[in-house]
């Protein structure tokens, strides 16, 4: 049963359980217990399952460890400290694991000073970077607190010797649980937790989460089920503990009637002003390319202010370079750091007093997480600014800000019944012992992610793993387990089975990156596709520094670091962040309210008063929002969450016919809708069409006449999944995702007998394998999983189905309009950002020209 903790414990109750050494240490560092500690410490002490949700810097980690350290110190004092693992701490990041070790070792040293003797409490980290000698030391002297990652935990559970050390663990702490629950690493971890629970049945589960919703779902993920019922868990919700200073800023008063160069210079002048008025600033962009671009432009425009005191941080930089940046930030050597998404999680990066988001973070939870990196201490104010560059972004960010302040958080998506992860974990479990199929199925069903797993799917995975499909041996896929259908037992098969599992474990797919080196020193990585565009002598930027391309050898690009020529900023191929469905609906509701006010012919003052009362914006922003909707209402149509505008027009130059669907539901939903429409046209009208999507809609284009609405009306909610299964069947996205799934299910081995298979070779193998499994069964378990991943995790078929249901029930209305570029009626397309996906000329110039035409019409009418 999931319940919320309603009343905090009294400070004296917590003090009563603390060992005098721990009590003295705590109050030498802190004046009082924090709110998370008042709610959580006693529950953890009592070994109850608990989820603590609080902002960054709200003492979540200390809340989790205070009871545990107290117990260990008490046991050490009494001479009853056992030679075993008491607590397992799991973090999604290796860097976070190292932080935690430092933050535990230091307090223990201080407690030893207070005690005047050694307490002999051991803390150790086991990740992929841990050396063989350190692992051997752990076997002789097991740490009392083991810090690890999801992948390393799964490896230890299948290691003969180390697994014995995990028996009778008292506490399991999952840090940043929200970051794990939404992807397959979390699904993998949920099964590892159930495996650990089997050998440590009295283990308490402690989840630490930043701002996320719904907390009940995260709690279910954390504790799982037992005998078909959810285990007990208390939720401590102190998400909005800190004061927040949040604002949306525009670098110029008029977002339309301004030249791009002026906007560009004004934005960097505003960024510089914000940086200089604060001690340390963290800037978030949404792509790696933007991260590199911002660092480059700040250095170029303000060379005296930004030289050694600025840094870039993103996933393509080498580990050593990222660690150097993090260390310099902790030491206070950096004035500003620019990041894509790599610093969103709670790595200790020292004191940040301002966070700047360039453009919309696309989700309320992500914005609050980014904002929470500022004011890291408990009583600090969270200070964040979002800088917007166009009116559409202004509306999106203003509604996002409203949702953040009013505590409306987007719902998290937790993947369910992932068959590729299931195959990997069953393989790992087979290494432990001989199992009855009913027993192993029961353990799997205890995971919340597999609580609805069907017996049929489970048996299909066993049949694949046990080598039932002999034709797959032609593709070098052999049995990894044995499965006796008569006795319904399974177990490990072959001596190599353990090695294959240990060297291929994990859920994060390998991407094709080229290592960039200066001499033999790795600097970072670039995409293979980017390398193909480089010629000798080309200059590009990586990590905020310039490099000249010399030559490539295998999977390595060699560069020269001494470069003074202007660079070519790399075009990274990382995906843009999609707008969350819940935030898209909130934006749609605001659009509907604005449309209703204009329909009712409300005066400008009344509408401005409404904007100011509804949104948290300044005077200039309110004016911009007003004119944005006035122009759209007067010379186009205002779409909303309950009103889809379908806009037809023809391009006179190319003679192509375009239909733009203004479906304001986010890119993941629009991906589903656009593919369904294109498939319906192909099947019923035998025409191939071009489609493009963004967060605010999609377009369909064709050289010949097609009846788009007829095709759209054919799509039914009950048949949408079946239609999309067929629509994605021969797409590149399914081929890539099948490679990922086949790799997780160990059909394609990344590593075998010391040899590594490159991603390029893995992709070739997967394409041959895809045809092979189709010949066995069009619904082969791993192919079925690839389809599920595309439609549920990458796209959003559940909410797309709700949209179609809304149309069927007349809750969502559709209105068609016909326009011709460049008439003002096409303004709606530009307002929704379709210039980007339709490759129309420069958006800012186009918007400006359309705005001028509309203003001229307004003047004539007045």
QUIUR-V65466 format. One record per residue. N is the residue number from 1. RES is the residue in one letter. SS is DSSP state (H for helix, E for strand, C for the rest). PSI is psi in radians with two decimals (NA if undefined). Layout:
n = [N	N]
res = [RES	RES]
ss = [SS	SS]
psi = [PSI	PSI]
This chain:
n = [1	2	3	4	5	6	7	8	9	10	11	12	13	14	15	16	17	18	19	20	21	22	23	24	25	26	27	28	29	30	31	32	33	34	35	36	37	38	39	40	41	42	43	44	45	46	47	48	49	50	51	52	53	54	55	56	57	58	59	60	61	62	63	64	65	66	67	68	69	70	71	72	73	74	75	76	77	78	79	80	81	82	83	84	85	86	87	88	89	90	91	92	93	94	95	96	97	98	99	100	101	102	103	104	105	106	107	108	109	110	111	112	113	114	115	116	117	118	119	120	121	122	123	124	125	126	127	128	129	130	131	132	133	134	135	136	137	138	139	140	141	142	143	144	145	146	147	148	149	150	151	152	153	154	155	156	157	158	159	160	161	162	163	164	165	166	167	168	169	170	171	172	173	174	175	176	177	178	179	180	181	182	183	184	185	186	187	188	189	190	191	192	193	194	195	196	197	198	199	200	201	202	203	204	205	206	207	208	209	210	211	212	213	214	215	216	217	218	219	220	221	222	223	224	225	226	227	228	229	230	231	232	233	234	235	236	237	238	239	240	241	242	243	244	245	246	247	248	249	250	251	252	253	254	255	256	257	258	259	260	261	262	263	264	265	266	267	268	269	270	271	272	273	274	275	276	277	278	279	280	281	282	283	284	285	286	287	288	289	290	291	292	293	294	295	296	297	298	299	300	301	302	303	304	305	306	307	308	309	310	311	312	313	314	315	316	317	318	319	320	321	322	323	324	325	326	327	328	329	330	331	332	333	334	335	336	337	338	339	340	341	342	343	344	345	346	347	348	349	350	351	352	353	354	355	356	357	358	359	360	361	362	363	364	365	366	367	368	369	370	371	372	373	374	375	376	377	378	379	380	381	382	383	384	385	386	387	388	389	390	391	392	393	394	395	396	397	398	399	400	401	402	403	404	405	406	407	408	409	410	411	412	413	414	415	416	417	418	419	420	421	422	423	424	425	426	427	428	429	430	431	432	433	434	435	436	437	438	439	440	441	442	443	444	445	446	447	448	449	450	451	452	453	454	455	456	457	458	459	460	461	462	463	464	465	466	467	468	469	470	471	472	473	474	475	476	477	478	479	480	481	482	483	484	485	486	487	488	489	490	491	492	493	494	495	496	497	498	499	500	501	502	503	504	505	506	507	508	509	510	511	512	513	514	515	516	517	518	519	520	521	522	523	524	525	526	527	528	529	530	531	532	533	534	535	536	537	538	539	540	541	542	543	544	545	546	547	548	549	550	551	552	553	554	555	556	557	558	559	560	561	562	563	564	565	566	567	568	569	570	571	572	573	574	575	576	577	578	579	580	581	582	583	584	585	586	587	588	589	590	591	592	593	594	595	596	597	598	599	600	601	602	603	604	605	606	607	608	609	610	611	612	613	614	615	616	617	618	619	620	621	622	623	624	625	626	627	628	629	630	631	632	633	634	635	636	637	638	639	640	641	642	643	644	645	646	647	648	649	650	651	652	653	654	655	656	657	658	659	660	661	662	663	664	665	666	667	668	669	670	671	672	673	674	675	676	677	678	679	680	681	682	683	684	685	686	687	688	689	690	691	692	693	694	695	696	697	698	699	700	701	702	703	704	705	706	707	708	709	710	711	712	713	714	715	716	717	718	719	720	721	722	723	724	725	726	727	728	729	730	731	732	733	734	735	736	737	738	739	740	741	742	743	744	745	746	747	748	749	750	751	752	753	754	755	756	757	758	759	760	761	762	763	764	765	766	767	768	769	770	771	772	773	774	775	776	777	778	779	780	781	782	783	784	785	786	787	788	789	790	791	792	793	794	795	796	797	798	799	800	801	802	803	804	805	806	807	808	809	810	811	812	813	814	815	816	817	818	819	820	821	822	823	824	825	826	827	828	829	830	831	832	833	834	835	836	837	838	839	840	841	842	843	844	845	846	847	848	849	850	851	852	853	854	855	856	857	858	859	860	861	862]
res = [X	X	X	X	X	X	X	X	X	X	X	X	X	X	X	X	X	X	X	X	X	X	X	X	X	X	X	X	X	X	X	X	X	X	X	X	X	X	X	X	X	X	X	X	X	X	X	X	X	X	X	X	X	X	X	X	X	X	X	X	X	X	X	X	X	X	X	X	X	X	X	X	X	X	X	X	X	X	X	X	X	X	X	X	X	X	X	X	X	X	X	X	X	X	X	X	X	X	X	X	X	X	X	X	X	X	X	X	X	X	X	X	X	X	X	X	X	X	X	X	X	X	X	X	X	X	X	X	X	X	X	X	X	X	X	X	X	X	X	X	X	X	X	X	X	X	X	X	X	X	X	X	X	X	X	X	X	X	X	X	X	X	X	X	X	X	X	X	X	X	X	X	X	X	X	X	X	X	X	X	X	X	X	X	X	X	X	X	X	X	X	X	X	X	X	X	X	X	X	X	X	X	X	X	X	X	X	X	X	X	X	X	X	X	X	X	X	X	X	X	X	X	X	X	X	X	X	X	X	X	X	X	X	X	X	X	X	X	X	X	X	X	X	X	X	X	X	X	X	X	X	X	X	X	X	X	X	X	X	X	X	X	X	X	X	X	X	X	X	X	X	X	X	X	X	X	X	X	X	X	X	X	X	X	X	X	X	X	X	X	X	X	X	X	X	X	X	X	X	X	X	X	X	X	X	X	X	X	X	X	X	X	X	X	X	X	X	X	X	X	X	X	X	X	X	X	X	X	X	X	X	X	X	X	X	X	X	X	X	X	X	X	X	X	X	X	X	X	X	X	X	X	X	X	X	X	X	X	X	X	X	X	X	X	X	X	X	X	X	X	X	X	X	X	X	X	X	X	X	X	X	X	X	X	X	X	X	X	X	X	X	X	X	X	X	X	X	X	X	X	X	X	X	X	X	X	X	X	X	X	X	X	X	X	X	X	X	X	X	X	X	X	X	X	X	X	X	X	X	X	X	X	X	X	X	X	X	X	X	X	X	X	X	X	X	X	X	X	X	X	X	X	X	X	X	X	X	X	X	X	X	X	X	X	X	X	X	X	X	X	X	X	X	X	X	X	X	X	X	X	X	X	X	X	X	X	X	X	X	X	X	X	X	X	X	X	X	X	X	X	X	X	X	X	X	X	X	X	X	X	X	X	X	X	X	X	X	X	X	X	X	X	X	X	X	X	X	X	X	X	X	X	X	X	X	X	X	X	X	X	X	X	X	X	X	X	X	X	X	X	X	X	X	X	X	X	X	X	X	X	X	X	X	X	X	X	X	X	X	X	X	X	X	X	X	X	X	X	X	X	X	X	X	X	X	X	X	X	X	X	X	X	X	X	X	X	X	X	X	X	X	X	X	X	X	X	X	X	X	X	X	X	X	X	X	X	X	X	X	X	X	X	X	X	X	X	X	X	X	X	X	X	X	X	X	X	X	X	X	X	X	X	X	X	X	X	X	X	X	X	X	X	X	X	X	X	X	X	X	X	X	X	X	X	X	X	X	X	X	X	X	X	X	X	X	X	X	X	X	X	X	X	X	X	X	X	X	X	X	X	X	X	X	X	X	X	X	X	X	X	X	X	X	X	X	X	X	X	X	X	X	X	X	X	X	X	X	X	X	X	X	X	X	X	X	X	X	X	X	X	X	X	X	X	X	X	X	X	X	X	X	X	X	X	X	X	X	X	X	X	X	X	X	X	X	X	X	X	X	X	X	X	X	X	X	X	X	X	X	X	X	X	X	X	X	X	X	X	X	X	X	X	X	X	X	X	X	X	X	X	X	X	X	X	X	X	X	X	X	X	X	X	X	X	X	X	X	X	X	X	X	X	X	X	X	X	X	X	X	X	X	X	X	X	X	X	X	X	X	X	X	X	X	X	X	X	X	X	X	X	X	X	X	X	X	X	X	X	X	X	X	X	X	X	X	X	X	X	X	X	X	X]
ss = [C	E	E	E	C	C	C	C	C	C	H	H	H	H	H	H	H	C	C	H	H	H	H	H	H	H	H	H	H	C	C	C	C	C	H	H	H	H	H	H	H	H	H	H	H	C	C	C	C	E	E	E	E	E	C	C	C	C	C	H	H	H	H	H	H	H	H	H	H	H	H	H	H	H	H	H	H	H	C	C	C	C	C	C	C	C	E	E	E	E	C	C	C	H	H	H	H	H	H	H	H	H	H	H	H	H	H	H	H	H	H	H	H	H	H	C	C	C	C	C	C	C	E	E	E	E	C	C	C	C	C	H	H	H	H	H	H	H	H	H	C	C	C	C	E	E	E	E	C	H	H	H	H	H	H	H	H	C	C	H	H	H	H	H	H	C	C	C	C	C	E	E	E	E	C	C	H	H	H	H	H	C	C	H	H	H	H	H	H	H	H	H	H	H	H	H	H	H	H	C	C	C	C	E	E	E	E	E	E	C	C	C	E	C	H	H	H	H	H	H	H	H	H	C	E	E	C	C	E	E	C	C	E	E	E	E	E	E	C	C	C	C	C	E	E	E	E	E	E	E	C	C	C	C	C	C	C	C	C	H	H	H	H	H	H	H	H	H	H	H	H	H	H	H	H	H	C	C	C	C	E	E	E	E	C	C	C	H	H	H	H	H	H	H	H	H	H	H	H	H	H	C	C	C	C	C	C	C	C	E	E	E	E	C	C	C	E	C	H	H	H	H	H	H	H	H	H	H	H	H	C	C	C	C	C	E	E	E	E	C	C	C	C	C	C	C	C	C	C	C	C	C	C	E	E	E	E	E	C	C	C	C	C	H	H	H	H	H	H	H	H	C	C	C	C	C	C	C	C	C	C	E	E	E	E	E	E	E	C	C	H	H	H	H	H	H	H	H	H	H	H	H	H	H	H	C	C	C	C	C	E	C	C	C	C	C	C	C	H	H	H	H	H	H	H	H	H	H	H	H	C	C	C	C	E	E	H	H	H	H	H	H	H	H	H	H	C	H	H	H	C	C	C	C	H	H	H	H	H	H	H	H	H	H	H	C	C	C	C	H	H	H	H	H	H	C	C	C	C	C	E	E	E	E	C	C	C	C	E	E	E	E	C	C	C	H	H	H	H	H	H	H	H	H	C	C	C	C	C	C	C	C	E	E	E	E	E	E	C	C	E	E	E	E	E	E	E	H	H	H	H	C	C	C	C	C	C	C	E	E	E	E	C	C	E	E	E	E	E	E	E	E	E	C	C	E	E	E	E	E	C	C	C	C	C	C	C	E	E	C	C	C	C	C	C	C	C	C	C	C	H	H	H	H	H	H	H	H	H	H	H	H	H	H	H	H	H	H	H	C	C	C	C	H	H	H	H	H	H	H	H	H	H	H	C	C	C	C	H	H	H	H	H	H	H	H	H	H	H	H	H	H	H	H	H	C	C	C	C	E	C	C	E	E	E	E	E	E	E	E	C	C	C	C	C	C	E	E	E	E	E	E	C	C	C	C	H	H	H	H	H	H	H	H	H	H	H	H	H	H	H	H	H	H	H	C	C	C	C	E	E	E	E	E	C	C	E	E	E	E	E	E	C	C	C	C	C	H	H	H	H	H	H	H	C	C	H	H	H	H	H	H	H	H	H	H	H	C	C	C	C	H	H	H	H	H	H	H	H	H	H	H	H	H	C	C	C	C	C	C	E	E	C	C	E	E	C	C	H	H	H	H	H	H	H	H	H	H	H	H	H	H	H	H	H	H	C	C	C	C	H	H	H	H	H	H	H	H	H	H	H	H	H	H	C	C	H	H	H	H	H	H	H	H	H	H	H	H	C	C	C	C	E	E	E	E	E	E	C	C	C	C	C	H	H	H	H	H	H	H	H	C	C	H	H	H	H	H	C	C	C	C	H	H	H	H	H	H	H	H	H	H	H	H	H	H	H	H	H	H	H	C]
psi = [2.31	2.17	2.79	2.41	2.09	-0.63	2.37	2.71	2.79	2.56	-0.66	-0.49	-0.70	-0.76	-0.59	-0.58	-0.23	2.37	2.51	-0.62	-0.81	-0.71	-0.80	-0.74	-0.82	-0.85	-0.10	-0.32	-0.55	2.59	-0.64	2.98	2.44	2.95	-0.79	-0.63	-0.68	-0.58	-0.67	-0.56	-0.80	-0.63	-0.73	-0.68	-0.66	0.06	0.75	2.58	2.39	2.50	2.10	2.02	2.03	2.75	2.88	2.39	0.23	0.39	0.51	-0.82	-0.76	-0.59	-0.78	-0.69	-0.30	-0.83	-0.69	-0.81	-0.68	-0.79	-0.73	-0.75	-0.75	-0.76	-0.69	-0.77	-0.66	-0.05	0.41	0.32	2.05	2.81	1.14	3.00	2.08	-0.65	2.36	2.17	2.16	2.24	2.55	-0.31	2.42	-0.67	-0.67	-0.64	-0.77	-0.67	-0.82	-0.71	-0.81	-0.77	-0.20	-0.71	-0.72	-0.88	-0.66	-0.67	-0.73	-0.64	-0.63	-0.62	-0.76	-0.75	-0.43	0.38	2.92	2.35	-0.30	0.65	2.13	2.39	2.28	2.64	2.28	1.87	-3.00	-0.32	-0.10	2.30	2.81	-0.63	-0.66	-0.66	-0.68	-0.67	-0.68	-0.58	-0.66	-0.76	1.47	2.44	2.57	-0.52	2.05	2.17	2.21	-3.10	2.91	-0.72	-0.77	-0.55	-0.76	-0.66	-0.77	-0.60	-0.38	0.05	2.20	-0.89	-0.77	-0.52	-0.60	-0.51	-0.32	0.04	2.39	0.64	2.40	-0.65	2.47	2.11	2.17	1.92	2.66	0.79	-0.51	-0.57	-0.39	-0.68	-0.44	0.10	-3.11	-0.31	-0.68	-0.68	-0.80	-0.79	-0.66	-0.61	-0.64	-0.66	-0.74	-0.61	-0.71	-0.67	-0.55	-0.62	-0.16	1.21	-0.35	0.25	2.34	2.44	2.22	2.06	2.35	2.16	2.54	-2.90	2.14	2.81	2.67	2.42	-0.50	-0.67	-0.73	-0.69	-0.74	-0.74	-0.73	-0.81	-0.42	-2.85	2.79	2.15	0.71	-0.03	2.56	2.42	2.83	2.52	2.37	2.40	2.19	1.90	1.70	0.81	-0.57	0.92	-0.57	2.73	2.53	2.35	1.64	2.36	2.63	2.22	2.56	2.38	-0.28	2.67	-0.52	2.01	-0.12	-0.98	1.14	2.51	2.64	-0.73	-0.66	-0.75	-0.80	-0.87	-0.66	-0.67	-0.80	-0.53	-0.70	-0.76	-0.79	-0.76	-0.75	-0.73	-0.82	-0.42	0.13	2.82	-0.96	2.27	2.39	2.11	2.22	2.29	3.05	-0.12	2.79	-0.64	-0.73	-0.64	-0.86	-0.68	-0.76	-0.79	-0.80	-0.84	-0.64	-0.69	-0.70	-0.73	-0.54	1.14	-0.45	-0.42	-0.58	1.81	-1.44	-0.13	0.32	2.56	2.75	2.59	1.94	3.00	-0.31	-0.09	2.63	2.73	-0.73	-0.66	-0.72	-0.76	-0.66	-0.75	-0.77	-0.73	-0.76	-0.62	-0.75	-0.64	-0.09	0.36	-0.24	2.35	-0.60	2.48	2.41	2.27	2.71	-1.48	-0.04	-0.30	0.28	-0.63	2.90	0.76	2.46	1.88	0.37	-2.76	2.14	2.21	-0.07	2.37	2.30	2.27	2.10	1.84	3.02	2.33	-0.13	-0.11	2.48	-0.77	-0.74	-0.71	-0.81	-0.58	-0.77	-0.81	-0.63	-0.17	-0.31	2.78	0.98	-0.39	2.81	-0.80	0.19	2.72	2.34	2.10	2.07	2.58	2.39	2.20	2.18	2.63	-0.13	2.93	-0.57	-0.75	-0.62	-0.81	-0.80	-0.83	-0.56	-0.72	-0.68	-0.78	-0.74	-0.79	-0.68	-0.81	-0.64	0.16	0.63	1.75	2.47	2.61	2.42	2.58	2.08	2.06	2.51	2.56	0.81	1.90	-0.47	-0.76	-0.68	-0.77	-0.77	-0.76	-0.64	-0.68	-0.80	-0.70	-0.55	-0.37	-0.35	-0.79	-3.13	2.36	2.60	2.39	-0.63	-0.61	-0.79	-0.63	-0.69	-0.73	-0.75	-0.72	-0.27	-0.44	2.35	-0.57	-0.31	0.29	-0.34	0.26	2.29	2.54	-0.67	-0.80	-0.68	-0.81	-0.66	-0.68	-0.74	-0.71	-0.70	-0.84	-0.53	0.09	0.51	-0.60	1.54	-0.55	-0.38	-0.31	-0.41	-0.42	0.34	0.65	1.91	2.91	2.39	-0.33	2.87	2.56	1.97	1.88	-0.48	-0.87	-0.15	0.91	2.67	2.80	-3.14	2.52	2.11	2.67	-0.50	-0.18	-0.76	-0.76	-0.77	-0.78	-0.86	-0.57	-0.09	0.18	2.68	2.89	-0.19	2.07	2.53	2.38	2.78	1.74	2.61	2.24	2.31	2.22	2.49	1.88	-2.05	0.13	1.98	2.38	-0.65	-2.68	2.64	2.81	2.60	-0.71	-0.56	-0.68	-0.66	-0.42	-0.11	2.43	2.75	2.28	-0.22	2.51	2.31	2.93	2.32	2.21	0.44	0.00	2.68	2.48	2.48	2.22	2.26	-1.10	2.91	2.51	1.96	-2.17	0.45	2.33	2.17	2.34	2.89	2.30	-0.32	1.51	2.36	0.02	2.73	2.46	2.95	2.00	2.31	2.48	1.59	2.66	0.37	2.54	2.56	2.62	2.35	2.56	2.33	2.58	-0.74	-0.72	-0.66	-0.71	-0.71	-0.71	-0.72	-0.69	-0.71	-0.72	-0.71	-0.74	-0.69	-0.73	-0.74	-0.64	-0.70	-0.65	-0.57	0.06	0.73	2.52	2.77	-0.75	-0.73	-0.68	-0.70	-0.69	-0.70	-0.79	-0.79	-0.58	-0.51	-0.72	2.82	1.33	2.83	-3.12	-0.82	-0.75	-0.72	-0.71	-0.77	-0.74	-0.73	-0.91	-0.55	-0.87	-0.54	-0.84	-0.72	-0.71	-0.72	-0.61	0.17	-2.42	2.59	1.94	2.83	-3.01	-0.35	0.24	1.91	2.21	2.24	2.02	2.08	2.36	2.87	2.51	1.97	-0.56	-0.91	-0.19	0.26	2.58	2.26	2.48	2.06	2.14	2.01	1.36	1.79	1.11	0.17	2.74	-0.62	-0.68	-0.76	-0.50	-0.75	-0.88	-0.75	-0.70	-0.65	-0.74	-0.82	-0.68	-0.71	-0.70	-0.78	-0.70	-0.71	-0.49	0.01	0.80	2.42	2.29	2.78	2.40	2.68	2.57	2.69	-2.93	-0.39	0.08	-2.87	2.81	2.71	2.24	2.55	2.62	-0.43	2.84	2.30	2.61	1.55	-0.78	-0.58	-0.76	-0.74	-0.69	-0.28	-0.34	2.10	2.53	-0.68	-0.33	0.05	-0.77	-0.74	-0.75	-0.80	-0.58	-0.77	-0.63	-0.60	-0.02	-0.68	0.50	2.81	-0.60	-0.67	-0.67	-0.78	-0.78	-0.54	-0.66	-0.76	-0.82	-0.73	-0.60	-0.75	-0.65	0.05	0.54	-0.65	2.12	2.18	-0.53	2.31	2.10	0.76	-0.10	2.37	2.35	2.14	2.72	-0.68	-0.76	-0.65	-0.71	-0.73	-0.81	-0.71	-0.62	-0.67	-0.72	-0.64	-0.77	-0.63	-0.76	-0.53	-0.61	-0.57	-0.89	2.19	-0.33	0.59	2.44	-0.75	-0.58	-0.69	-0.72	-0.67	-0.73	-0.77	-0.76	-0.76	-0.83	-0.56	-0.67	-0.83	-0.86	-2.97	1.30	-0.53	-0.84	-0.50	-0.69	-0.70	-0.66	-0.81	-0.70	-0.70	-0.67	-0.76	-0.63	0.12	0.33	-0.43	2.11	2.65	2.30	2.27	2.42	2.67	2.29	2.96	2.22	2.51	0.76	2.73	-0.40	-0.36	-0.04	-0.59	-0.67	-0.78	-0.71	-0.59	0.08	0.30	-0.21	-0.61	-0.86	-0.33	0.03	0.57	2.81	3.07	2.18	-0.79	-0.71	-0.71	-0.81	-0.74	-0.78	-0.76	-0.70	-0.74	-0.74	-0.75	-0.76	-0.64	-0.72	-0.74	-0.72	-0.77	-0.76	-0.65	NA]
